[in-house]
Amino acid sequence: MDPVSQGLVGAVVPGSVSNKNELRLAVLVGFLSGLLADIDVLIRSSQDPLLSIDYHRHFTHSLIIIPLGGLVAAGILWIFLRRRLDFGKIYIYATLGYVTHALLDACTNYGTSLLWPFSEMKVAWNIVSVIDPVFTLTLTVLLIIALLKKSTFVIRMSLVFALLYLLLGYYQRERAEDYILSVADGRGHTVERVLVHPSIGNLVVWRSVYESDGMYYADAVRVGPLSGPMVYEGGPIEKFNVEKDYPELSEDTMLYRDIKRFNHFSNGFLAIYPEYPNIIGDLRYSILPNGVKPLSGIVIDLENENEHIEMADYERTVNGDDWRTFLAMLLGRQTD
């Protein structure tokens, strides 16, 4: 999730197990430790644009690294807090803060290497958006109240809220997935795999992309709390297949290997961008929840097949029509 949410959840967990006298220190240690795993954003290369996405949410987010991550965070914070907390306490609070980062990231749809080095599988539970103002603002208010009052009760209630909100996300995801599978069945489609995740900032409108017979179908699914589910049909787009779409491209080329890397990052949800035939996009994300125009992609340059690819740089501006369409989906209204 976003850094603010990561810090907040990192603060809430150690704060919930601290006593009243150490509450503020535990929150401080947890907040800072909850941010540390994202130090992997420093791994990047101007020659290899994919390096940053290869290693973001990678080994620093692995479950096996958590004790080491907590130790690093504790070692840094002990320099400043050694007169107020012993190292053992700092380490416990720091580790509790650090562990929340990877688990919270895994709740989104980006993909997190929780099982590295035993598996390169990207874990994505798809139950909360990477930016969710309800989640973040509620935690912020509760944390401020807890700190002002030095209340362990309030901070424990903030942890309960966070867990209940994530459980609500799971429930809503299951509703959205069940409904889109029934819609696909009504269309006569055999679903080979399906991705359902919340659209930005809410748990009401969900983006769905499912694969059937070499095609992807993108839809928005609204699962309101007081109404039955409804679908906003997007459109089909052909699934990208490097062997089929670029049969002349050798497996020994840098371009082929980079396509495979981007395919792993995107969990295989690749399609050629509708307006740019030389761009392969990550279909998991689009401006509108039912869109077939990906937000990110890579440029295919067959004339430079032994050089690293470039990331696509095309228009991603959200215009007024997009906002109105998205708002109509949130409210359960018909769209144009």
KETOR-319029 format. One record per residue (C-alpha): x, y, z; residue number from 1; residue in one letter. Coordinates in nm, 3 decimals. Layout:
// residues N
    east   north      up  nr rest
       X       Y       Z NUM    A
...
This chain:
// residues 336
    east   north      up  nr rest
   0.000   0.000   0.000   1    M
   0.097   0.365   0.012   2    D
   0.374   0.462   0.260   3    P
   0.137   0.640   0.500   4    V
  -0.080   0.330   0.540   5    S
   0.230   0.112   0.577   6    Q
   0.359   0.333   0.857   7    G
   0.021   0.347   1.030   8    L
  -0.029  -0.029   1.036   9    V
   0.335  -0.069   1.139  10    G
   0.264   0.164   1.431  11    A
  -0.063   0.007   1.538  12    V
   0.062  -0.350   1.586  13    V
   0.351  -0.284   1.832  14    P
   0.141  -0.013   1.997  15    G
  -0.127  -0.273   2.065  16    S
   0.112  -0.492   2.266  17    V
   0.286  -0.210   2.453  18    S
   0.193  -0.063   2.788  19    N
   0.068   0.290   2.846  20    K
   0.411   0.425   2.940  21    N
   0.579   0.294   2.625  22    E
   0.290   0.349   2.386  23    L
   0.429   0.652   2.204  24    R
   0.775   0.500   2.170  25    L
   0.632   0.172   2.043  26    A
   0.424   0.361   1.787  27    V
   0.727   0.560   1.671  28    L
   0.943   0.249   1.635  29    V
   0.665   0.059   1.457  30    G
   0.586   0.344   1.219  31    F
   0.946   0.383   1.103  32    L
   1.008   0.007   1.089  33    S
   0.691  -0.037   0.887  34    G
   0.845   0.176   0.612  35    L
   1.184   0.007   0.597  36    L
   1.100  -0.278   0.359  37    A
   1.046  -0.028   0.077  38    D
   1.416   0.052   0.078  39    I
   1.419  -0.180  -0.224  40    D
   1.297   0.116  -0.435  41    V
   1.663   0.222  -0.441  42    L
   1.744  -0.081  -0.658  43    I
   1.722   0.056  -1.010  44    R
   1.925   0.098  -1.326  45    S
   1.913   0.353  -1.605  46    S
   2.022   0.079  -1.847  47    Q
   1.763  -0.176  -1.733  48    D
   1.420  -0.020  -1.660  49    P
   1.278  -0.356  -1.547  50    L
   1.526  -0.390  -1.262  51    L
   1.316  -0.172  -1.033  52    S
   1.000  -0.379  -1.083  53    I
   1.200  -0.701  -1.051  54    D
   1.312  -0.607  -0.701  55    Y
   1.033  -0.392  -0.562  56    H
   0.838  -0.600  -0.309  57    R
   1.101  -0.869  -0.348  58    H
   1.353  -1.003  -0.093  59    F
   1.303  -0.718   0.157  60    T
   0.938  -0.830   0.175  61    H
   1.008  -1.199   0.226  62    S
   0.881  -1.365   0.541  63    L
   1.222  -1.522   0.603  64    I
   1.386  -1.178   0.606  65    I
   1.155  -1.036   0.874  66    I
   1.383  -1.112   1.175  67    P
   1.676  -0.952   0.992  68    L
   1.466  -0.655   0.885  69    G
   1.356  -0.603   1.245  70    G
   1.719  -0.624   1.357  71    L
   1.833  -0.362   1.106  72    V
   1.551  -0.127   1.205  73    A
   1.620  -0.182   1.575  74    A
   1.992  -0.122   1.528  75    G
   1.929   0.212   1.363  76    I
   1.663   0.326   1.612  77    L
   1.863   0.211   1.916  78    W
   2.116   0.487   1.841  79    I
   1.846   0.745   1.910  80    F
   1.634   0.564   2.169  81    L
   1.889   0.373   2.379  82    R
   1.832   0.596   2.680  83    R
   1.456   0.540   2.673  84    R
   1.415   0.173   2.573  85    L
   1.640  -0.128   2.601  86    D
   1.745  -0.298   2.279  87    F
   1.525  -0.602   2.337  88    G
   1.210  -0.390   2.350  89    K
   1.314  -0.190   2.046  90    I
   1.378  -0.511   1.854  91    Y
   1.035  -0.654   1.941  92    I
   0.854  -0.336   1.840  93    Y
   1.063  -0.296   1.526  94    A
   1.005  -0.654   1.414  95    T
   0.631  -0.625   1.473  96    L
   0.629  -0.307   1.266  97    G
   0.844  -0.458   0.991  98    Y
   0.632  -0.772   0.950  99    V
   0.318  -0.572   0.878 100    T
   0.467  -0.423   0.562 101    H
   0.491  -0.738   0.352 102    A
   0.159  -0.874   0.477 103    L
  -0.023  -0.550   0.399 104    L
   0.136  -0.535   0.053 105    D
   0.021  -0.891  -0.011 106    A
  -0.335  -0.774   0.056 107    C
  -0.315  -0.558  -0.258 108    T
  -0.295  -0.673  -0.620 109    N
   0.063  -0.575  -0.701 110    Y
   0.227  -0.901  -0.598 111    G
   0.471  -0.958  -0.311 112    T
   0.755  -1.212  -0.286 113    S
   0.654  -1.346   0.056 114    L
   0.805  -1.689  -0.007 115    L
   1.144  -1.585  -0.150 116    W
   1.393  -1.759  -0.188 117    P
   1.187  -2.078  -0.187 118    F
   0.946  -1.950  -0.450 119    S
   0.934  -1.658  -0.693 120    E
   0.554  -1.660  -0.678 121    M
   0.402  -1.314  -0.639 122    K
   0.148  -1.329  -0.358 123    V
  -0.149  -1.097  -0.414 124    A
  -0.468  -1.146  -0.214 125    W
  -0.651  -0.861  -0.393 126    N
  -0.860  -0.744  -0.098 127    I
  -0.767  -0.376  -0.066 128    V
  -0.658  -0.102  -0.303 129    S
  -0.303   0.033  -0.294 130    V
  -0.465   0.365  -0.200 131    I
  -0.773   0.352   0.020 132    D
  -0.868   0.679   0.193 133    P
  -1.129   0.516   0.421 134    V
  -0.870   0.274   0.555 135    F
  -0.593   0.532   0.588 136    T
  -0.792   0.823   0.729 137    L
  -0.973   0.609   0.986 138    T
  -0.644   0.466   1.111 139    L
  -0.494   0.815   1.122 140    T
  -0.777   0.952   1.339 141    V
  -0.773   0.655   1.576 142    L
  -0.395   0.667   1.611 143    L
  -0.396   1.039   1.689 144    I
  -0.662   0.987   1.957 145    I
  -0.466   0.697   2.106 146    A
  -0.147   0.901   2.123 147    L
  -0.314   1.209   2.270 148    L
  -0.488   1.005   2.538 149    K
  -0.209   0.747   2.575 150    K
  -0.482   0.490   2.532 151    S
  -0.386   0.131   2.460 152    T
  -0.758   0.056   2.428 153    F
  -0.804   0.297   2.136 154    V
  -0.496   0.173   1.956 155    I
  -0.615  -0.186   1.996 156    R
  -0.949  -0.080   1.851 157    M
  -0.760   0.064   1.554 158    S
  -0.600  -0.277   1.500 159    L
  -0.944  -0.439   1.519 160    V
  -1.070  -0.189   1.261 161    F
  -0.781  -0.268   1.024 162    A
  -0.844  -0.642   1.048 163    L
  -1.219  -0.605   1.002 164    L
  -1.169  -0.378   0.702 165    Y
  -0.939  -0.632   0.535 166    L
  -1.192  -0.908   0.610 167    L
  -1.459  -0.691   0.448 168    L
  -1.234  -0.664   0.144 169    G
  -1.207  -1.042   0.130 170    Y
  -1.585  -1.077   0.153 171    Y
  -1.643  -0.818  -0.118 172    Q
  -1.385  -0.979  -0.345 173    R
  -1.558  -1.314  -0.313 174    E
  -1.892  -1.154  -0.398 175    R
  -1.746  -0.981  -0.703 176    A
  -1.567  -1.295  -0.824 177    E
  -1.873  -1.517  -0.783 178    D
  -2.082  -1.269  -0.977 179    Y
  -1.841  -1.223  -1.268 180    I
  -1.806  -1.600  -1.302 181    L
  -2.184  -1.625  -1.333 182    S
  -2.178  -1.345  -1.592 183    V
  -1.906  -1.524  -1.788 184    A
  -2.110  -1.844  -1.779 185    D
  -2.407  -1.652  -1.917 186    G
  -2.186  -1.531  -2.201 187    R
  -2.095  -1.890  -2.282 188    G
  -1.733  -1.842  -2.178 189    H
  -1.519  -2.107  -2.014 190    T
  -1.309  -1.911  -1.763 191    V
  -0.950  -2.034  -1.754 192    E
  -0.842  -1.787  -1.487 193    R
  -0.979  -1.470  -1.335 194    V
  -0.839  -1.167  -1.157 195    L
  -1.066  -0.955  -0.937 196    V
  -0.932  -0.663  -0.736 197    H
  -1.071  -0.339  -0.592 198    P
  -1.060  -0.026  -0.803 199    S
  -0.874   0.269  -0.659 200    I
  -0.984   0.390  -0.318 201    G
  -1.289   0.174  -0.243 202    N
  -1.432  -0.174  -0.181 203    L
  -1.748  -0.123  -0.386 204    V
  -1.637  -0.124  -0.751 205    V
  -1.400  -0.404  -0.852 206    W
  -1.198  -0.459  -1.166 207    R
  -1.236  -0.802  -1.321 208    S
  -1.022  -0.954  -1.597 209    V
  -1.080  -1.313  -1.697 210    Y
  -0.925  -1.528  -1.968 211    E
  -1.126  -1.741  -2.206 212    S
  -1.017  -1.902  -2.533 213    D
  -0.719  -1.674  -2.595 214    G
  -0.905  -1.356  -2.504 215    M
  -0.923  -1.135  -2.195 216    Y
  -1.254  -0.981  -2.089 217    Y
  -1.244  -0.671  -1.869 218    A
  -1.544  -0.569  -1.661 219    D
  -1.627  -0.354  -1.361 220    A
  -1.831  -0.528  -1.093 221    V
  -2.019  -0.324  -0.834 222    R
  -2.100  -0.503  -0.510 223    V
  -2.285  -0.248  -0.301 224    G
  -2.356  -0.307   0.068 225    P
  -2.732  -0.261   0.027 226    L
  -2.788  -0.379  -0.329 227    S
  -2.720  -0.677  -0.548 228    G
  -2.413  -0.691  -0.771 229    P
  -2.411  -0.536  -1.116 230    M
  -2.161  -0.543  -1.402 231    V
  -2.031  -0.268  -1.627 232    Y
  -1.912  -0.448  -1.937 233    E
  -1.578  -0.340  -2.074 234    G
  -1.453  -0.527  -2.372 235    G
  -1.251  -0.816  -2.502 236    P
  -0.886  -0.791  -2.596 237    I
  -0.660  -1.062  -2.732 238    E
  -0.413  -1.222  -2.496 239    K
  -0.050  -1.152  -2.579 240    F
   0.167  -1.452  -2.661 241    N
   0.528  -1.382  -2.752 242    V
   0.569  -1.698  -2.959 243    E
   0.251  -1.624  -3.154 244    K
   0.283  -1.247  -3.187 245    D
   0.659  -1.237  -3.247 246    Y
   0.751  -1.577  -3.400 247    P
   1.071  -1.431  -3.545 248    E
   1.204  -1.331  -3.202 249    L
   1.475  -1.564  -3.073 250    S
   1.479  -1.682  -2.712 251    E
   1.845  -1.583  -2.696 252    D
   1.772  -1.210  -2.737 253    T
   1.756  -0.954  -2.459 254    M
   1.413  -0.843  -2.585 255    L
   1.267  -1.193  -2.547 256    Y
   1.406  -1.226  -2.193 257    R
   1.274  -0.883  -2.095 258    D
   0.928  -0.972  -2.226 259    I
   0.936  -1.284  -2.010 260    K
   1.040  -1.074  -1.707 261    R
   0.753  -0.832  -1.765 262    F
   0.517  -1.124  -1.811 263    N
   0.621  -1.263  -1.470 264    H
   0.574  -0.923  -1.307 265    F
   0.227  -0.892  -1.465 266    S
   0.126  -1.246  -1.370 267    N
   0.074  -1.319  -1.739 268    G
  -0.198  -1.055  -1.790 269    F
  -0.043  -0.902  -2.101 270    L
  -0.210  -0.756  -2.408 271    A
  -0.099  -0.537  -2.696 272    I
  -0.209  -0.180  -2.628 273    Y
  -0.508  -0.101  -2.855 274    P
  -0.368   0.222  -3.002 275    E
   0.000   0.129  -3.005 276    Y
   0.081  -0.207  -3.167 277    P
   0.442  -0.187  -3.049 278    N
   0.346  -0.163  -2.679 279    I
   0.266  -0.459  -2.455 280    I
   0.060  -0.353  -2.155 281    G
  -0.009  -0.492  -1.808 282    D
  -0.384  -0.548  -1.827 283    L
  -0.425  -0.573  -1.451 284    R
  -0.451  -0.195  -1.436 285    Y
  -0.652   0.053  -1.640 286    S
  -0.784   0.405  -1.579 287    I
  -1.142   0.276  -1.559 288    L
  -1.223  -0.052  -1.384 289    P
  -1.366  -0.196  -1.709 290    N
  -1.101  -0.052  -1.941 291    G
  -0.881  -0.247  -2.183 292    V
  -0.613   0.023  -2.211 293    K
  -0.336  -0.071  -1.966 294    P
  -0.172   0.189  -1.744 295    L
   0.181   0.058  -1.795 296    S
   0.368  -0.133  -2.058 297    G
   0.691  -0.196  -2.245 298    I
   0.799  -0.084  -2.592 299    V
   0.884  -0.356  -2.842 300    I
   1.172  -0.255  -3.071 301    D
   1.263  -0.547  -3.294 302    L
   1.547  -0.349  -3.449 303    E
   1.724  -0.339  -3.111 304    N
   1.642  -0.685  -2.985 305    E
   1.966  -0.721  -2.791 306    N
   1.913  -0.411  -2.581 307    E
   1.695  -0.374  -2.274 308    H
   1.339  -0.266  -2.339 309    I
   1.203   0.080  -2.256 310    E
   0.898   0.138  -2.042 311    M
   0.603   0.276  -2.236 312    A
   0.528   0.644  -2.194 313    D
   0.177   0.715  -2.319 314    Y
  -0.109   0.932  -2.203 315    E
  -0.248   0.832  -1.861 316    R
  -0.438   1.147  -1.771 317    T
  -0.773   1.098  -1.601 318    V
  -1.018   1.338  -1.766 319    N
  -1.359   1.463  -1.658 320    G
  -1.547   1.193  -1.847 321    D
  -1.344   0.926  -1.670 322    D
  -1.427   1.073  -1.329 323    W
  -1.796   1.097  -1.413 324    R
  -1.803   0.739  -1.537 325    T
  -1.623   0.612  -1.228 326    F
  -1.854   0.808  -0.997 327    L
  -2.157   0.661  -1.175 328    A
  -2.018   0.313  -1.109 329    M
  -1.966   0.393  -0.740 330    L
  -2.324   0.515  -0.712 331    L
  -2.468   0.223  -0.907 332    G
  -2.591   0.435  -1.195 333    R
  -2.586   0.365  -1.565 334    Q
  -2.284   0.488  -1.762 335    T
  -2.269   0.628  -2.113 336    D
